[in-house]
């Protein structure tokens, strides 16, 4: 009986040390960023958005979760200079678009993670912009201490309808496409 108790205790100790707990790896907000692209009939504009916070959660070296906070006040236009740049940034920060003075952050929270193999994951997440939350699906590629993802976001789901041909007639070449693209670069 004494040997059985010792064996049980030994097995308990061994299994408790072999159980792997989830690891929360914080992103480096100074090295991570979001590159956005918005398109219209006559061309496109690009820029960046910085992160306020974020982390990817791992278990057994596999991604199992994540959450990220984007600093919408950092929205920057990188393809223009001078007054054109300032005008576009001001308009994108206004209530016509992202309303950053009332909604200074956007939030992405992983809901399900599917391992596709070779450090590729399909993520279903909730994206919150301007206080409105909708699901989004994208692939995440992991490479050492970095990860990348490309997202396509329908802005009209977040009450960003300015210049949308889906809501306004006779816009002609002033039409701005409903979807914008995000290229996310994470370093942790």
Secondary structure by P-SEA (a helix, b strand, c coil): caaaaaaaaaaaaaaaaacccbbbbbcccccbbbbbbbbcccccccccccccccbbbbcccccccbbbbbccccccccccccaaaaaaaaaaacccccccccccbbbbbbcbbbbccccbbbbbbbbbcccbbbbbbbbbbbcccbbbbbbbbcccccccccccccccccccccccccbbbbbbbbcc
